Amino acid sequence: MKQHIEQALHATSLSLAGIYHELWNSNDSHQTATDNIMEAYVSTRRAMDKNHEGKRFGHAEAYRAMSLGEQPNAAPLTKLKWDEIDSIATQLDLG
């Protein structure tokens, strides 16, 4: 279960990074939304446990996604997988 939560949080952080870069690179001013996405990204990453090296799951991939806008070459999630991630995410207390 814990591994599924970490994977769900990681996938969410990658999605947030993608949204952040889409807003950042748009021609419109989305400063408030961009700030909110950044805050959600940071909160999502911080909700993850650190390993024995002090790193969070998928740390390098998340860094590249947020700082460089790189997205992994993973297959898109199916609706069932998104439903599973959504179910896990609604049970988390990120406050």
Contact map, one row per residue, 1 for C-alpha under 8 A:
11111000000000000000000000000000000000000000000000000000000000000000000000000000000000000000000
11111100000000000000000000000000000000000000000000000000000000000000000000000000000000000000000
11111110000000000000000000000000000000000000000000000000000000000000000000000000000000000000000
11111111000000000000000000000000000000000000000000000000000000000000000000000000000000000000000
11111111100000000000000000000000000000000000000000000000000000000000000000000000000010011000000
01111111110000000000000000000000000000000000000110000000100000000000000000000000000000000000000
00111111111000000000000000000000000000000000000000000000100000000000000000000000000000000000000
00011111111100000000000000000000000000000000000000000000000000000000000000000000000010011000000
00001111111110000000000000000000000000000001101100000000000000000000000000000000000000001000000
00000111111111000000000000000000000000000001100000000000110001000000000000000000000000000000000
00000011111111100000000000000000000000000000000000000000000000000000000000000000000000000000000
00000001111111110000000000000000000000000001000000000000000000000000000000000000000000000000000
00000000111111111000000000000000000000001001100000000000000001000000000000000000000000000000000
00000000011111111100000000000000000000000000000000000000000001001100001000000000000000000000000
00000000001111111110000000000000000000000000000000000000000000000000000000000000000000000000000
00000000000111111111000000000000000011011000000000000000000000000000000000000000000000000000000
00000000000011111111100000000000000011001000000000000000000001001100100000000000000000000000000
00000000000001111111110000000000000000000000000000000000000000001100101000000000000000000000000
00000000000000111111111000000000000010000000000000000000000000000000000000000000000000000000000
00000000000000011111111100000000010011000000000000000000000000000100000000000000000000000000000
00000000000000001111111110000000000000000000000000000000000000000100100000000000000000000000000
00000000000000000111111111000000000000000000000000000000000000000000000000000000000000000000000
00000000000000000011111111010100110000000000000000000000000000000000000000000000000000000000000
00000000000000000001111111000100010000000000000000000000000000000000000000000000000000000000000
00000000000000000000111111100000000000000000000000000000000000000000000000000000000000000000000
00000000000000000000011111111000000000000000000000000000000000000000000000000000000000000000000
00000000000000000000000011111000000000000000000000000000000000000000000000000000000000000000000
00000000000000000000001001111100000000000000000000000000000000000000000000000000000000000000000
00000000000000000000000001111110000000000000000000000000000000000000000000000000000000000000000
00000000000000000000001100011111110000000000000000000000000000000000000000000000000000000000000
00000000000000000000000000001111111000000000000000000000000000000000000000000000000000000000000
00000000000000000000000000000111111100000000000000000000000000000000000000000000000000000000000
00000000000000000000001000000111111110000000000000000000000000000000000000000000000000000000000
00000000000000000001001100000111111111000000000000000000000000000000000000000000000000000000000
00000000000000000000000000000011111111100000000000000000000000000000000000000000000000000000000
00000000000000000000000000000001111111110000000000000000000000000000000000000000000000000000000
00000000000000011011000000000000111111111000000000000000000000000000000000000000000000000000000
00000000000000011001000000000000011111111100000000000000000000000000000000000000000000000000000
00000000000000000000000000000000001111111110000000000000000000000000000000000000000000000000000
00000000000000010000000000000000000111111111000000000000000000000000000000000000000000000000000
00000000000010011000000000000000000011111111100000000000000000000000000000000000000000000000000
00000000000000000000000000000000000001111111110000000000000000000000000000000000000000000000000
00000000000000000000000000000000000000111111111000000000000000000000000000000000000000000000010
00000000110110000000000000000000000000011111111100000000000000000000000000000000000000000000010
00000000110010000000000000000000000000001111111100000001000000000000000000000000000000000000000
00000000000000000000000000000000000000000111111110000000000000000000000000000000000000000000000
00000000100000000000000000000000000000000011111110000000000000000000000000000000000000000000010
00000100100000000000000000000000000000000001111111000001100000000000000000000000000000000000000
00000100000000000000000000000000000000000000011111100001100000000000000000000000000000000000000
00000000000000000000000000000000000000000000000111111111100000000000000000000000000000000000000
00000000000000000000000000000000000000000000000011111111100000000000000000000000000000000000000
00000000000000000000000000000000000000000000000001111110000000000000000000000000000000000000000
00000000000000000000000000000000000000000000000001111110000000000000000000000000000000000000000
00000000000000000000000000000000000000000000000001111111000000000000000000000000000000000000000
00000000000000000000000000000000000000000000000001111111101000000000000000000000000000000000000
00000000000000000000000000000000000000000000100111100111111000000000000000000000000000000000000
00000110010000000000000000000000000000000000000111100011111000000000000000000000000000000000000
00000000010000000000000000000000000000000000000000000001111111000000000000000000000000000000000
00000000000000000000000000000000000000000000000000000011111111100000000000000000000000000000000
00000000000000000000000000000000000000000000000000000000011111110000000000000000000000000000000
00000000000000000000000000000000000000000000000000000000011111111000000100000000000000000000000
00000000010011001000000000000000000000000000000000000000011111111100000000000000000000000000000
00000000000000000000000000000000000000000000000000000000001111111111000000000000000000000000000
00000000000000000000000000000000000000000000000000000000000111111111111000000000000000000000000
00000000000001001100000000000000000000000000000000000000000011111111111100000000000000000000000
00000000000001001101100000000000000000000000000000000000000001111111110000000000000000000000000
00000000000000000000000000000000000000000000000000000000000000111111100000000000000000000000000
00000000000000000000000000000000000000000000000000000000000000111111110000000000000000000000000
00000000000000001100100000000000000000000000000000000000000000011111111000000000000000000000000
00000000000000000000000000000000000000000000000000000000000000011101111100000000000000000000000
00000000000001000100000000000000000000000000000000000000000000011000111110000000000000000000000
00000000000000000000000000000000000000000000000000000000000010001000011111000000000000000000000
00000000000000000000000000000000000000000000000000000000000000000000001111100000000000000000000
00000000000000000000000000000000000000000000000000000000000000000000000111110000000000000000000
00000000000000000000000000000000000000000000000000000000000000000000000011111000000000000000000
00000000000000000000000000000000000000000000000000000000000000000000000001111100000000000000000
00000000000000000000000000000000000000000000000000000000000000000000000000111111110000000000000
00000000000000000000000000000000000000000000000000000000000000000000000000011111110000000000000
00000000000000000000000000000000000000000000000000000000000000000000000000001111111000000000000
00000000000000000000000000000000000000000000000000000000000000000000000000001111111100000000000
00000000000000000000000000000000000000000000000000000000000000000000000000001111111110000000000
00000000000000000000000000000000000000000000000000000000000000000000000000001111111111000000000
00000000000000000000000000000000000000000000000000000000000000000000000000000011111111100000000
00000000000000000000000000000000000000000000000000000000000000000000000000000001111111110000000
00001001000000000000000000000000000000000000000000000000000000000000000000000000111111111000000
00000000000000000000000000000000000000000000000000000000000000000000000000000000011111111100000
00000000000000000000000000000000000000000000000000000000000000000000000000000000001111111110000
00001001000000000000000000000000000000000000000000000000000000000000000000000000000111111111000
00001001100000000000000000000000000000000000000000000000000000000000000000000000000011111111000
00000000000000000000000000000000000000000000000000000000000000000000000000000000000001111111000
00000000000000000000000000000000000000000000000000000000000000000000000000000000000000111111100
00000000000000000000000000000000000000000000000000000000000000000000000000000000000000011111110
00000000000000000000000000000000000000000000000000000000000000000000000000000000000000000011111
00000000000000000000000000000000000000000011001000000000000000000000000000000000000000000001111
00000000000000000000000000000000000000000000000000000000000000000000000000000000000000000000111
